[in-house]
Amino acid sequence: MPRGSSPKRERQYEHIKESAEERGESEGRAKEIAARTVNKERARAGESRTASRTSVRDPKSASQRGGQRSHTGAQGPTKDQLYAEARKRGVEGRSTMTKEELARALGR
């Protein structure tokens, strides 16, 4: 976190990082997600010196969006994301499943 960041932003960073790790993200990726989310929130609230146009003008905040953009697109979630969710739900035989089979088993 940047020097001088508020205790609220520190708590927010830790919460987002822990949530990402629980979803199966690596520690490095979880830190990146948390930092980007908190930085965008700081920019929207006017707590940073600089901010991109999308950070300030985006109609949905990062917390409201909840990762929508990272999970949408032509192919949807990645096989790794599906596998992590299947592991979390305890789907049997997930290690030998294809991406399509994982999606079907998860009801997508």
N, C-alpha and C positions, 0 to 999 in steps of 0.2 A: 504494500500500500504506500502511496506517496506520503512524504513527510507532512505532518499537520492534518492528516485525515481524521475525521471525527470518530468517536467510539461507535456511533451508529453504523458508519460505513465499514468499520472493522468487523462488527458483528454480522453485518450483511454479507461481507466477503466470506467469512468462515461458514456461515449457513449455506451459501450457494456452493462453496467448495465441497462441503460434506455431502450435500444432496447429490452433486455430480458423481462423487466417489461411490455413493450408495447405488447409483444407477449403473455402475460398472465402468465409469471413465477412469483412465489412469490418473495418477496424482498430478502429473504435469498438465494434462488436458483439463483436469478439474480446476487447477489454479488459473489457467488461461481463461476458462469460461467465467470464473468468479471475477477476475480482474476486469475483463471486458464489460461484464454486466454492471459492476460497481462504477467503473469509469463512465459508462453511459449515463447511469443514474446521477452521478455527480455533475455531468455536463448539463443534463436536463434541469437540474436544480440550481444551476448557476454557481456551483462550487469549484469549478475549474477555470483556469485562465483561457484555455482554448477549447473549442468544441466543433465537431463537424456538423454540417447542415443536417445530415440524417439523424444525428444524436438529438438535436434540438427540435427538429420539425416532424419527426416520426410520430404518427398519431397514437401508437401504442408504446408504452414504456417497455423496457426489457423484461421486467417482472410480469407485466400483464401478458406479454407475448409468450412467455414460457418456453422458448426454444422452438417456436413454430417454424421459423425459417430454416433452422438447421435440420429439420426432419421432413421437409417437404421437397418436392422436386420431381423430376421424371421417374426416378426409381424409388422414392420414398426412403424409409430408414435403411441404414446399411445392415449387412448380415451381422456384423459385430454388435450393433445396437439391438437387433432382434434376438441374438443369442444371449446377450446380457439380460434382456427382459425375460426370456424363456428360463434362464437359470434362476432368476429371482422368483418366478412363478413355479419352479420345480417341474418343468415339462420333461417327461421321460424321453430318452432317445435323441435329445437335442444335438448331441455332438456329431451325429451322422447326418443330420438334416441339411437340406439345401436352404437357400434364402427363402424360396417360395414355400417350402414345407414349414419353415419356422413361422412365416407370416400366417399360413393357414392354421397352424397349431395355436397361435396367439389370437386367432379370430380377426385378422386384418383383411 
